[in-house]
Every structure is written in C-alpha cells, then in structure tokens.
C-alpha cells in the first residue's frame, strides 16, 4: 500500500513530461506552418511549453482546493529552475548570457517575484490579483514578439537551426499536428491528476505538509522539461536557449501559472505562513542572485557549483523543517547569518567588477 503514492507520482511524471514534449512539438510545427518565425517559436511556444507541467499540476491542485501544492509547485519550480537546472547546465559547459537578460528579463523576473510576495502578504492571492498576474503574461508575450524583431542575426540563426523545420502544409499534416497537440494536452491533464493524487497521499503517509511535497518532489518533477531543454542546449553550445528557457519559464510560472491558479480558486489562493516567511523570500533572493552573475556575461562552472550547493542546502532545510528536527534552527542560522552574507558580499563584488568592466572608457559617470 505504501508504494501506491510512489507509483502515482512516477506515472504522473512520465505522463507530464511525455505530454509536454508531445504538445510542444505539435505546437511548434503548427506555429511554423502558420508562418511564425523560429525565434518567436523558441521564445514563446517552447519556453512556455516547458512550463506546461507546472500549469497542469497547479490548475489541477487549485480546482481541488489544494492551494499548498499549487503554490509550492510554482515557488519550488522557480527555485529549482535557477539553482538546480542552471547549476547542472553550467557544470556541463559555461553558459553565455545575452545582455537582454541583464537589462530586461532578469529585472522582470525579480520584479514579478517581489510582486508575488506583496500580493501574498495578507495571506491570500485573490482572484482579481490572479487576473492582474495573468494580464502581465499577455503584455510580456506581446513584448517578446515585438522585441524579437531586434534580435541579432546570430541569435535568429541559432533558433532557426533548432526550430526552423516547418512541415508541408497539407490537410493530412494539419490533422496529424492537431491530434498531436490535443493528444499532448490530454496526456498532460491525466498526468497532472496522477501526480497531485500521489503527492497528497504521500504527504499523508509521511506526515509532512503538502507544501513541502509541492516545493520538492512536485516542483522538481514538473521542472524536468526545463532540465532536459537547458542541459541539452548546454551540450549543444546554444548560447541563449539554455538560460533564456529558465528565465522565461520562471516569469511564466508566476504570471501565467500562479495567476490562473489564483483566478480560478474559489476565494483566491491561500498562502501558507511558512511560504511567506521563508520560501517566497528564497525565490526572490535566488532571482536577485542571478543579476551579478549574469552581469559577467557568463555562468562559469563555479557559478554552477554555487547554485547546486545552495539548492542542496535549501532541500536539507526543508527536510529538517518537515521532520521538526532539533537542529533546524541551528542549520537555518548558519545559512542565514554566515553563508548568505558571505555569498552576498562576494556576489556584489563580482557584479561591481563586471559593471566596471562594461563601462565605456573615459565615462566619468
């Protein structure tokens, strides 16, 4: 009987990843047949498509009044996307960061993360606030499409090599692609139901909160498409796709996934006090930490090690907190009062040196 929730989780994860892959491939082909540029396909259809598991799971959780899993899935996925996925990708090969990330996308990610904390400060993200977040993804997507016209030829060629093959536009192709999109969507919905049921059952068996399950097992599981996309892109040396996929996914998670989940929840989405005190601030801190590292123009392997080390510390703290371990407070103090301040000072120095190196010679300002 105890193996039942693990079976549900495994089946749910397989269906989620498979459904997302099926859906994204079909949607990419459909966009190409309509005449959408490969760059826009990569920035929108593919980047958002890797977040479909988060969307499916959070929507399913909201509709079943499981706010902790819905919120934990989004917050935990955003933390895992940067610390775990970018960490692993940078270990494979140092990642090159486009300057648009530093000037625009990372500040937007930080701003939206801080906005989430502000909206949740009273203990609930209301339906109107969810609609506000959802409106943000509409404007952000429109901006991406407009901004794509200004991208360099090198970036455009990179996305064309990855997403540029358009199938022949005949009736049978339209039918096959439509079935692929609908089939992928159906598998996603089914997988989300398995995963949510398994997560709830596992939380009951282990005696931990469903927030912790959402922040860890569910969050990492729904981030598998981002992991696959970014690591493969890193192996191939695709300089913008690996990083852009993670940052775009984090923005999508907060604006689209959290926004829709809150808008569809009766009475809005309740926010656990533990998430307000710790997990959402960690998400904001992780987003802020990207800025000085990205300013260098590269995520070196040392950055990957740093990200992975902090993800291990975060998961360890969640495990200690869930078990009510006597060393939880001590562990938290060591991280908060020693490790984080030292890291923060070092990152500020790294960012300052990078900023100084980018200033034009002779500029007095």
RALIN-V466109 format. One record per backbone hydrogen bond with DSSP energy under -0.5 kcal/mol. NH is the residue of the N-H (numbers start at 0). CO is the residue of the C=O. If there is no record, write none. Layout:
nh=NH co=CO
nh=NH co=CO
This chain:
nh=3 co=0
nh=6 co=2
nh=7 co=3
nh=8 co=4
nh=9 co=5
nh=10 co=6
nh=11 co=7
nh=12 co=8
nh=13 co=9
nh=14 co=10
nh=15 co=11
nh=16 co=12
nh=17 co=13
nh=18 co=14
nh=19 co=15
nh=20 co=16
nh=21 co=17
nh=22 co=18
nh=23 co=19
nh=24 co=20
nh=25 co=21
nh=26 co=22
nh=27 co=23
nh=28 co=24
nh=29 co=25
nh=30 co=26
nh=31 co=27
nh=32 co=28
nh=33 co=29
nh=34 co=30
nh=35 co=30
nh=40 co=36
nh=41 co=37
nh=42 co=38
nh=43 co=39
nh=44 co=39
nh=45 co=40
nh=46 co=41
nh=47 co=43
nh=48 co=44
nh=49 co=45
nh=50 co=47
nh=51 co=48
nh=54 co=50
nh=55 co=51
nh=56 co=52
nh=57 co=53
nh=58 co=54
nh=59 co=55
nh=60 co=56
nh=61 co=57
nh=62 co=58
nh=63 co=59
nh=64 co=61
nh=65 co=60
nh=66 co=64
nh=69 co=65
nh=70 co=66
nh=71 co=67
nh=72 co=68
nh=73 co=69
nh=74 co=70
nh=75 co=71
nh=76 co=72
nh=77 co=73
nh=78 co=74
nh=79 co=75
nh=80 co=76
nh=81 co=77
nh=82 co=78
nh=83 co=79
nh=84 co=79
nh=85 co=80
nh=86 co=81
nh=87 co=83
nh=88 co=84
nh=89 co=85
nh=90 co=86
nh=91 co=87
nh=92 co=88
nh=94 co=298
nh=96 co=296
nh=97 co=95
nh=100 co=97
nh=101 co=97
nh=102 co=98
nh=103 co=99
nh=104 co=99
nh=105 co=100
nh=107 co=103
nh=108 co=104
nh=109 co=105
nh=110 co=106
nh=111 co=107
nh=112 co=108
nh=113 co=109
nh=114 co=110
nh=115 co=111
nh=116 co=112
nh=117 co=113
nh=118 co=114
nh=119 co=115
nh=120 co=116
nh=120 co=117
nh=122 co=119
nh=124 co=268
nh=125 co=123
nh=129 co=125
nh=130 co=126
nh=131 co=127
nh=132 co=128
nh=133 co=129
nh=134 co=130
nh=135 co=131
nh=136 co=132
nh=137 co=133
nh=138 co=134
nh=139 co=135
nh=140 co=136
nh=141 co=137
nh=142 co=138
nh=143 co=139
nh=144 co=140
nh=145 co=141
nh=146 co=142
nh=147 co=143
nh=148 co=144
nh=148 co=145
nh=149 co=146
nh=150 co=147
nh=155 co=151
nh=156 co=152
nh=157 co=153
nh=158 co=154
nh=159 co=155
nh=160 co=156
nh=161 co=157
nh=162 co=158
nh=163 co=159
nh=165 co=163
nh=169 co=167
nh=172 co=169
nh=173 co=169
nh=174 co=170
nh=175 co=171
nh=176 co=172
nh=177 co=173
nh=178 co=174
nh=179 co=175
nh=180 co=176
nh=181 co=177
nh=182 co=178
nh=183 co=179
nh=184 co=180
nh=185 co=181
nh=186 co=182
nh=187 co=183
nh=188 co=184
nh=189 co=185
nh=190 co=186
nh=191 co=187
nh=192 co=188
nh=193 co=189
nh=194 co=190
nh=195 co=191
nh=196 co=192
nh=197 co=193
nh=198 co=194
nh=199 co=195
nh=200 co=196
nh=201 co=197
nh=202 co=198
nh=203 co=199
nh=204 co=200
nh=205 co=201
nh=206 co=202
nh=207 co=202
nh=212 co=208
nh=213 co=209
nh=214 co=210
nh=215 co=211
nh=217 co=212
nh=218 co=213
nh=219 co=215
nh=220 co=216
nh=221 co=217
nh=222 co=218
nh=223 co=220
nh=226 co=222
nh=227 co=223
nh=228 co=224
nh=229 co=225
nh=230 co=226
nh=231 co=227
nh=232 co=228
nh=233 co=229
nh=234 co=230
nh=235 co=231
nh=236 co=232
nh=236 co=233
nh=237 co=232
nh=238 co=236
nh=241 co=237
nh=243 co=239
nh=244 co=240
nh=245 co=241
nh=246 co=242
nh=247 co=243
nh=248 co=244
nh=249 co=245
nh=250 co=246
nh=251 co=247
nh=252 co=248
nh=253 co=249
nh=254 co=250
nh=255 co=251
nh=256 co=251
nh=257 co=252
nh=258 co=253
nh=259 co=255
nh=260 co=256
nh=261 co=257
nh=262 co=258
nh=263 co=259
nh=264 co=260
nh=267 co=264
nh=268 co=124
nh=269 co=267
nh=270 co=122
nh=271 co=269
nh=275 co=271
nh=276 co=272
nh=277 co=273
nh=278 co=273
nh=279 co=274
nh=281 co=277
nh=282 co=278
nh=283 co=279
nh=284 co=280
nh=285 co=281
nh=286 co=282
nh=287 co=283
nh=288 co=284
nh=289 co=285
nh=289 co=286
nh=290 co=286
nh=290 co=287
nh=291 co=287
nh=292 co=288
nh=293 co=289
nh=294 co=290
nh=295 co=291
nh=295 co=292
nh=296 co=293
nh=297 co=292
nh=298 co=94
nh=299 co=297
nh=302 co=299
nh=303 co=299
nh=304 co=300
nh=305 co=301
nh=306 co=302
nh=307 co=303
nh=308 co=304
nh=309 co=305
nh=310 co=306
nh=311 co=307
nh=312 co=308
nh=313 co=309
nh=314 co=310
nh=315 co=311
nh=316 co=312
nh=317 co=313
nh=318 co=314
nh=319 co=315
nh=320 co=316
nh=321 co=317
nh=322 co=318
nh=323 co=320
nh=324 co=319
nh=327 co=324
nh=330 co=326
nh=331 co=327
nh=332 co=328
nh=333 co=329
nh=334 co=330
nh=335 co=331
nh=336 co=332
nh=337 co=333
nh=338 co=333
nh=339 co=334
nh=341 co=337
nh=342 co=338
nh=343 co=339
nh=344 co=340
nh=345 co=341
nh=346 co=342
nh=347 co=343
nh=348 co=344
nh=349 co=345
nh=350 co=346
nh=351 co=347
nh=352 co=348
nh=353 co=349
nh=354 co=350
nh=355 co=351
nh=356 co=352
nh=357 co=353
nh=357 co=354
nh=358 co=354
nh=358 co=355
nh=362 co=359
nh=363 co=361
